Amino acid sequence: MKPYFVVNPRAANGAAGKRWVELTARIERAVGGHEVAFTNAPMDAERLTRKALEAGHDCVVAVGGDGTLNEVVNGFFADGVAVAPDAKLAVVPFGTGGDFRRTFDWTRKLEDSLLRLASGRTRPLDLGRVAFRAHGGAQITRYFVNVCSFGASGEVVHEVNRSTKAFGGKASFYLGTFRALRSYRDQRVIVRLDDGPEQEWDVTSVAIANGRYFGGGMCVAPKADPADGFFDVTLWSGYRMSDFALKSPGVYSGKHVEWEGTRTFRCRRFEARSVDPVRLDVDGEQPGFLPLTATVIPSALQLVG
């Protein structure tokens, strides 16, 4: 296995790029020969991953945050088909938030990432495939590895991604939450889980979770298992800024699932539509709006570690 590193040099406010010469020496000592490509524009990680797999590389390593990881995961597919079905995905967490890594209790230490990579051990990893309305109005389909959500969470990510992340993931999401929820009110959404009946929900936020964490460390789906073939869905209703301010420890610990305003579900397919525009959050990015259809793809990839 000769790993191919796809590096976002702007990750962690530019630290990934600034430290890469130092990091390269440590990578050489741990895993030997490897190749590297750097991103310099949106969707570069997706393009570089697909190119590497088409060239015969059997392990792609995402170096960056959750947004970089999402692009790399999408690069494993072309027109809905796996580019290289036996290829492996590895992760070196190097971002501001780092929510995906939390499900596996992975640290940000490079040594830990390299130990996982050197071991060669893999585990099955489910993905979500989500179809939705992009900003330009077109219907598009993308894959997500961690959490797809909508409602207030989409508004928060919209605010976070247009502001600085210099103070770190949690502080950035605190600030984004404050800005987004100042005037936010629950939105009426019509949903369907699997083949069940349509339901009307009043939505503060809904998370369709493959992993357990989003929003810079919020444990939105504490029982989610990204290898069980199901989404864990969390519905928050009736929440206001004061709830997040006063009860934030429960949101980060997962205790919120016991609160009156939280309901949880499990499904393999989730559909949602609305009359008014409702923003999405897909692995920490804000790519569009409802309506959406999300479908779980069991064991879609082999994850190193």
C-alpha positions as CSV (number, residue, x, y, z in Angstrom):
1,M,0.0,0.0,0.0
2,K,1.5,3.3,-1.2
3,P,-0.7,6.0,0.3
4,Y,-1.7,9.0,-1.7
5,F,-2.1,12.1,0.5
6,V,-4.6,14.8,-0.5
7,V,-3.7,17.8,1.5
8,N,-5.7,21.0,2.2
9,P,-2.8,23.5,2.9
10,R,-5.4,25.9,4.3
11,A,-6.6,23.5,7.0
12,A,-6.2,24.6,10.6
13,N,-5.9,28.2,9.4
14,G,-3.0,27.4,7.2
15,A,-1.0,25.3,9.6
16,A,-1.2,22.2,7.3
17,G,0.6,24.0,4.5
18,K,3.1,25.8,6.7
19,R,4.2,22.6,8.5
20,W,4.2,20.2,5.5
21,V,8.0,20.0,5.1
22,E,8.3,19.0,8.8
23,L,5.3,16.6,8.5
24,T,6.7,14.9,5.3
25,A,9.8,13.7,7.2
26,R,7.7,12.1,9.9
27,I,5.4,10.5,7.3
28,E,8.4,9.0,5.5
29,R,9.7,7.5,8.7
30,A,6.3,5.9,9.5
31,V,5.0,4.7,6.2
32,G,7.8,5.0,3.7
33,G,7.0,5.9,0.1
34,H,4.0,8.0,-0.6
35,E,2.7,10.7,-3.0
36,V,1.2,14.0,-2.2
37,A,-1.2,16.5,-3.9
38,F,-2.3,19.8,-2.6
39,T,-5.7,21.4,-3.1
40,N,-6.0,25.1,-4.1
41,A,-9.6,25.5,-4.9
42,P,-13.1,24.1,-3.9
43,M,-13.6,20.5,-5.1
44,D,-9.9,20.0,-5.8
45,A,-9.8,17.2,-3.2
46,E,-12.6,15.4,-5.0
47,R,-10.9,15.8,-8.4
48,L,-7.4,14.8,-7.1
49,T,-8.8,11.7,-5.3
50,R,-10.6,10.5,-8.4
51,K,-7.5,11.0,-10.5
52,A,-5.4,9.1,-8.0
53,L,-7.8,6.1,-7.9
54,E,-8.1,6.0,-11.7
55,A,-4.2,5.9,-11.8
56,G,-4.2,2.8,-9.6
57,H,-3.5,4.1,-6.1
58,D,-5.2,1.9,-3.5
59,C,-5.2,4.2,-0.5
60,V,-6.1,7.9,-0.4
61,V,-5.4,9.9,2.8
62,A,-7.5,13.0,3.5
63,V,-5.4,15.6,5.3
64,G,-7.6,18.5,6.5
65,G,-10.9,19.1,8.1
66,D,-14.4,17.6,7.6
67,G,-14.9,19.5,4.4
68,T,-11.7,18.1,2.9
69,L,-12.8,14.6,4.0
70,N,-16.2,15.0,2.3
71,E,-14.6,16.0,-1.0
72,V,-12.2,13.0,-0.8
73,V,-15.1,10.7,-0.1
74,N,-16.9,12.0,-3.1
75,G,-13.8,11.4,-5.2
76,F,-14.2,7.7,-4.6
77,F,-17.3,7.7,-6.9
78,A,-18.0,8.8,-10.5
79,D,-21.6,8.8,-11.7
80,G,-22.7,6.8,-8.7
81,V,-20.2,4.0,-9.2
82,A,-17.1,3.3,-7.1
83,V,-14.0,4.3,-9.1
84,A,-11.8,1.6,-7.4
85,P,-14.0,-0.7,-5.3
86,D,-11.0,-2.2,-3.3
87,A,-9.4,1.2,-2.5
88,K,-9.1,2.4,1.1
89,L,-9.8,5.7,2.8
90,A,-7.5,7.0,5.5
91,V,-7.8,10.2,7.5
92,V,-5.2,12.6,9.1
93,P,-7.5,15.1,11.0
94,F,-6.1,18.6,10.6
95,G,-9.1,20.9,10.6
96,T,-10.9,23.4,12.8
97,G,-13.8,21.3,13.9
98,G,-12.8,17.6,13.4
99,D,-16.2,16.1,14.1
100,F,-15.8,12.9,12.1
101,R,-12.7,11.8,14.1
102,R,-14.6,12.1,17.4
103,T,-16.9,9.1,16.7
104,F,-13.7,7.0,16.7
105,D,-12.0,8.8,19.6
106,W,-9.2,9.7,17.3
107,T,-6.8,12.5,18.4
108,R,-5.3,15.2,16.2
109,K,-1.8,13.9,16.8
110,L,0.0,13.0,13.6
111,E,1.7,10.1,15.3
112,D,-1.7,8.4,16.1
113,S,-2.8,8.9,12.4
114,L,0.4,7.4,11.1
115,L,0.2,4.4,13.5
116,R,-3.3,3.7,12.0
117,L,-2.0,4.1,8.5
118,A,1.0,1.9,9.1
119,S,-1.1,-0.9,10.7
120,G,-3.1,-1.4,7.5
121,R,-6.1,-2.5,9.5
122,T,-9.5,-1.5,8.0
123,R,-13.1,-1.3,9.1
124,P,-16.3,-1.0,7.0
125,L,-17.7,2.5,6.7
126,D,-21.2,3.4,5.6
127,L,-21.9,6.5,3.6
128,G,-25.0,8.6,3.0
129,R,-26.0,9.6,-0.5
130,V,-28.1,12.8,-0.6
131,A,-30.0,14.4,-3.4
132,F,-31.0,18.1,-2.9
133,R,-31.4,21.5,-4.5
134,A,-28.1,23.3,-5.0
135,H,-27.7,27.1,-4.7
136,G,-28.2,27.6,-8.4
137,G,-31.4,25.6,-8.4
138,A,-30.2,22.4,-10.0
139,Q,-30.9,19.0,-8.4
140,I,-27.5,17.4,-7.5
141,T,-26.4,14.3,-5.6
142,R,-23.4,14.0,-3.2
143,Y,-22.1,11.6,-0.6
144,F,-21.6,12.4,3.1
145,V,-19.6,10.5,5.6
146,N,-20.6,12.1,8.9
147,V,-23.8,14.2,9.2
148,C,-26.3,15.8,6.9
149,S,-28.6,18.2,8.6
150,F,-31.0,21.1,7.9
151,G,-32.8,24.0,9.6
152,A,-30.9,26.0,12.2
153,S,-27.7,23.9,11.6
154,G,-27.7,24.9,8.0
155,E,-28.0,28.6,9.0
156,V,-25.2,28.1,11.6
157,V,-22.8,26.6,9.0
158,H,-23.7,29.4,6.6
159,E,-22.6,31.9,9.2
160,V,-19.5,29.9,10.3
161,N,-18.2,29.4,6.8
162,R,-18.4,33.1,5.9
163,S,-16.5,34.2,9.0
164,T,-13.1,33.5,10.4
165,K,-12.3,30.3,12.2
166,A,-9.2,31.7,13.8
167,F,-10.5,30.9,17.3
168,G,-11.0,27.2,16.7
169,G,-14.0,24.9,16.0
170,K,-16.0,25.3,19.1
171,A,-15.7,29.0,19.4
172,S,-16.5,29.4,15.7
173,F,-19.7,27.4,16.1
174,Y,-20.7,29.3,19.2
175,L,-20.4,32.6,17.3
176,G,-22.2,31.1,14.3
177,T,-25.0,29.8,16.4
178,F,-25.5,33.2,18.1
179,R,-25.7,34.9,14.7
180,A,-27.9,32.3,13.1
181,L,-30.4,31.9,16.0
182,R,-31.0,35.5,16.9
183,S,-34.1,35.6,14.6
184,Y,-34.5,31.9,13.8
185,R,-38.0,30.3,14.2
186,D,-39.0,26.7,13.7
187,Q,-39.8,25.7,10.1
188,R,-42.6,23.4,9.0
189,V,-41.1,20.4,7.1
190,I,-42.8,17.4,5.6
191,V,-40.8,14.2,6.1
192,R,-40.9,10.5,5.4
193,L,-38.8,7.8,7.0
194,D,-38.3,4.7,4.8
195,D,-41.7,3.6,3.5
196,G,-43.7,5.2,6.4
197,P,-46.3,7.8,6.1
198,E,-45.5,11.5,5.6
199,Q,-45.3,13.5,8.8
200,E,-45.2,17.3,9.5
201,W,-42.5,18.4,11.8
202,D,-41.8,21.8,13.3
203,V,-38.0,21.9,12.9
204,T,-35.4,23.8,14.8
205,S,-32.8,21.3,13.4
206,V,-32.8,17.8,12.0
207,A,-29.6,15.7,11.8
208,I,-29.4,12.6,9.6
209,A,-26.4,11.1,11.2
210,N,-23.9,8.5,10.1
211,G,-21.4,9.7,12.8
212,R,-22.1,11.0,16.2
213,Y,-20.9,14.6,16.2
214,F,-21.4,17.8,14.3
215,G,-21.1,21.5,14.9
216,G,-17.7,21.5,16.5
217,G,-18.2,18.7,19.0
218,M,-22.0,18.5,19.6
219,C,-22.9,14.9,20.2
220,V,-26.1,15.1,18.1
221,A,-26.5,11.3,17.7
222,P,-24.8,9.5,20.7
223,K,-25.8,6.0,19.5
224,A,-24.8,6.4,15.9
225,D,-22.6,3.6,14.4
226,P,-21.2,4.4,11.0
227,A,-21.1,0.7,10.2
228,D,-24.5,-0.6,11.1
229,G,-26.4,0.2,7.8
230,F,-28.7,2.8,9.4
231,F,-29.0,6.5,9.9
232,D,-29.7,7.9,13.4
233,V,-32.0,10.8,13.0
234,T,-32.3,13.5,15.7
235,L,-35.1,16.1,15.6
236,W,-34.8,19.3,17.7
237,S,-38.1,21.2,18.0
238,G,-38.9,24.4,19.9
239,Y,-35.3,25.4,20.7
240,R,-34.3,29.0,21.0
241,M,-31.0,30.8,21.6
242,S,-31.5,30.6,25.3
243,D,-31.8,26.8,25.2
244,F,-28.4,26.4,23.5
245,A,-26.8,29.0,25.8
246,L,-28.1,27.5,29.0
247,K,-28.1,23.8,28.1
248,S,-25.0,23.6,25.9
249,P,-23.2,21.0,28.1
250,G,-26.1,18.6,27.4
251,V,-25.8,19.1,23.7
252,Y,-22.1,18.4,23.7
253,S,-22.4,15.3,26.0
254,G,-25.4,13.8,24.2
255,K,-27.8,14.2,27.2
256,H,-30.1,16.4,24.9
257,V,-31.7,13.2,23.6
258,E,-33.5,13.0,27.0
259,W,-35.0,16.5,26.7
260,E,-38.6,17.2,25.9
261,G,-37.7,19.0,22.6
262,T,-35.6,16.1,21.2
263,R,-36.9,13.0,19.3
264,T,-34.8,10.3,17.8
265,F,-35.4,7.8,14.9
266,R,-33.6,5.2,12.9
267,C,-34.0,4.6,9.1
268,R,-32.3,3.7,5.9
269,R,-34.0,6.4,3.8
270,F,-35.1,9.9,4.7
271,E,-37.0,12.4,2.6
272,A,-37.8,16.0,3.5
273,R,-39.5,18.9,1.7
274,S,-40.7,22.4,2.7
275,V,-42.5,25.4,1.3
276,D,-40.0,28.0,2.5
277,P,-36.2,27.8,1.8
278,V,-34.5,25.6,4.4
279,R,-30.7,25.5,4.4
280,L,-28.6,22.2,4.5
281,D,-25.4,21.3,6.3
282,V,-23.6,18.5,4.6
283,D,-20.4,17.5,6.5
284,G,-19.9,21.1,7.7
285,E,-20.6,22.7,4.3
286,Q,-23.7,24.6,3.2
287,P,-24.3,23.4,-0.4
288,G,-28.0,24.0,-0.9
289,F,-31.6,23.6,0.3
290,L,-34.5,21.2,0.8
291,P,-36.0,19.1,-0.7
292,L,-33.7,16.2,0.0
293,T,-33.6,12.5,-0.2
294,A,-30.9,10.7,1.9
295,T,-30.1,7.0,1.5
296,V,-27.6,5.0,3.5
297,I,-25.0,2.9,1.6
298,P,-23.8,0.1,3.9
299,S,-20.1,-0.7,3.9
300,A,-19.5,1.7,1.0
301,L,-15.8,2.2,1.8
302,Q,-13.0,0.5,3.8
303,L,-11.7,3.0,6.4
304,V,-8.1,2.6,7.6
305,G,-8.0,2.4,11.4
